[in-house]
Amino acid sequence: MLPQHVAFIMDGNGRWAKERGLQRSDGHRAGTENIRQIIRTSKDLGIKYLTFYAFSTENFKRPKTEVKFLMTLLQEFFNSEIQELYAEGARIHILGDTSLFSLPVRMVLDHAVKYTKDNDSIHINLALGYGGRGEIIQAVNRLLDENVTKIDEETFSSYLYTAGMPDPDLVIRTSGEYRISNFLLYQLAYSELYFTPVYWPDFDTNHYKEALEDYATRARRFGGLDVK
């Protein structure tokens, strides 16, 4: 059994670089390269949705030089990959507050979203300027602005960044950390969690398949019985 939606907390780029005597920027670049193979493998396997925790609201606290490099890397990724992603039938979604980014970055993101909006082979969510608590608060504020007085789970979900998408079945966090770090707090209610000590740049196709094999052994009961 394969998950329909896999989410990734991509951790360990800096430590990967430090252990090799490299700059943190080298680790981030290696981590970006790794996203490509994860997307291709997922599409080949028939996994429909991927979510990558790429840049949190808390990440703005990092040194300005590192944040600037990450923004440059983000633009480079889309400029070099958008044609291939489009050809593969990928649709790009941005989860988060893009107003936090500079105009050039927003323009690149907007182009990627609009350019791929009619694709449906695989959905690629990039969580950028994202925080789980912030997402819930913005959903509540939108409901209040629209004077919605009766709210159920379906209604509330429709006001989240992931509206219309299935919740993640599997969340993979690399680098040996055991927390979800303000990621998709509402959507992860019944997600299976998989933690690995492998740093994100080293998390290759074989590691990914090991995580999927582990997922396939789990019984997902959703509070009931005998549902796998």
Backbone hydrogen bonds, N-H to C=O, Kabsch-Sander energy under -0.5 kcal/mol:
donor,donor_aa,acceptor,acceptor_aa,energy
6,V,49,Y,-2.3
7,A,170,L,-2.8
8,F,51,T,-3.1
9,I,172,I,-2.9
10,M,8,F,-0.8
10,M,53,Y,-0.6
11,D,9,I,-1.1
16,W,12,G,-2.5
17,A,13,N,-1.9
18,K,14,G,-2.4
19,E,15,R,-2.3
20,R,16,W,-0.6
20,R,17,A,-1.0
21,G,18,K,-1.6
22,L,17,A,-3.0
26,D,23,Q,-0.9
27,G,23,Q,-1.2
28,H,24,R,-2.2
29,R,25,S,-2.2
30,A,26,D,-2.2
31,G,27,G,-2.2
32,T,28,H,-2.0
33,E,29,R,-2.1
34,N,30,A,-1.4
35,I,31,G,-0.9
35,I,32,T,-0.8
36,R,32,T,-0.8
36,R,33,E,-0.7
37,Q,33,E,-0.7
38,I,34,N,-1.6
39,I,35,I,-2.3
40,R,36,R,-2.3
41,T,37,Q,-2.4
42,S,38,I,-2.3
43,K,39,I,-2.4
44,D,40,R,-2.3
45,L,41,T,-1.9
46,G,42,S,-1.0
46,G,43,K,-0.6
47,I,42,S,-2.5
48,K,4,Q,-0.6
49,Y,4,Q,-2.1
50,L,123,H,-2.5
51,T,6,V,-2.1
52,F,125,N,-2.9
53,Y,8,F,-2.6
53,Y,51,T,-0.5
54,A,52,F,-1.5
54,A,127,A,-1.1
55,F,127,A,-2.4
57,T,130,Y,-2.0
59,N,56,S,-0.7
60,F,57,T,-1.1
61,K,58,E,-2.1
62,R,59,N,-1.7
66,E,63,P,-0.6
67,V,63,P,-2.3
68,K,64,K,-2.7
69,F,65,T,-1.9
70,L,66,E,-2.5
71,M,67,V,-2.1
72,T,68,K,-2.1
73,L,69,F,-2.7
74,L,70,L,-2.1
75,Q,71,M,-1.9
76,E,72,T,-2.4
77,F,73,L,-2.4
78,F,74,L,-1.9
79,N,75,Q,-2.5
80,S,76,E,-2.1
81,E,77,F,-2.1
82,I,78,F,-2.1
85,L,81,E,-2.9
86,Y,82,I,-2.4
87,A,83,Q,-2.3
88,E,84,E,-1.9
89,G,86,Y,-1.6
90,A,85,L,-2.7
91,R,122,I,-2.7
93,H,124,I,-2.8
95,L,93,H,-0.5
95,L,126,L,-2.4
96,G,94,I,-0.6
97,D,129,G,-2.0
98,T,96,G,-1.0
100,L,97,D,-1.5
101,F,98,T,-1.9
106,R,102,S,-2.5
107,M,103,L,-2.5
108,V,104,P,-1.7
109,L,105,V,-2.3
110,D,106,R,-2.9
111,H,107,M,-2.2
112,A,108,V,-2.1
113,V,109,L,-2.3
114,K,110,D,-2.6
115,Y,111,H,-3.0
116,T,112,A,-1.4
117,K,114,K,-0.9
119,N,116,T,-2.0
121,S,89,G,-1.9
122,I,89,G,-1.3
123,H,48,K,-3.3
124,I,91,R,-3.2
124,I,122,I,-0.5
125,N,50,L,-3.4
125,N,123,H,-0.6
126,L,93,H,-2.6
126,L,124,I,-0.5
127,A,52,F,-2.9
127,A,125,N,-0.6
128,L,95,L,-2.0
128,L,126,L,-0.9
129,G,55,F,-1.6
130,Y,55,F,-1.7
132,G,182,N,-3.0
135,E,131,G,-2.4
136,I,132,G,-1.8
137,I,133,R,-2.4
138,Q,134,G,-2.6
139,A,135,E,-1.9
140,V,136,I,-2.2
141,N,137,I,-2.6
142,R,138,Q,-2.1
143,L,139,A,-2.1
144,L,140,V,-2.4
145,D,141,N,-2.6
146,E,142,R,-1.8
147,N,144,L,-1.4
148,V,143,L,-2.6
149,T,147,N,-0.6
151,I,149,T,-0.5
156,F,152,D,-2.7
157,S,153,E,-2.6
158,S,154,E,-1.3
159,Y,156,F,-1.8
160,L,157,S,-1.5
163,A,160,L,-1.6
165,M,162,T,-2.3
169,D,5,H,-2.2
170,L,5,H,-1.7
171,V,192,E,-2.9
172,I,7,A,-2.9
173,R,171,V,-0.5
173,R,194,Y,-2.7
174,T,9,I,-1.7
175,S,198,V,-2.3
176,G,196,T,-2.4
177,E,174,T,-0.6
183,F,180,I,-0.7
184,L,182,N,-0.6
188,L,184,L,-1.9
189,A,186,Y,-1.0
191,S,188,L,-1.0
192,E,169,D,-2.8
194,Y,171,V,-2.6
196,T,173,R,-2.2
200,W,11,D,-1.9
202,D,199,Y,-1.4
203,F,199,Y,-0.6
203,F,200,W,-1.5
204,D,202,D,-1.7
208,Y,204,D,-2.3
209,K,205,T,-2.5
210,E,206,N,-1.9
211,A,207,H,-2.0
212,L,208,Y,-2.1
213,E,209,K,-2.4
214,D,210,E,-2.2
215,Y,211,A,-2.3
216,A,212,L,-1.9
217,T,213,E,-0.7
217,T,214,D,-1.1
218,R,215,Y,-1.6
220,R,218,R,-0.7
221,R,219,A,-0.9
224,G,221,R,-2.7
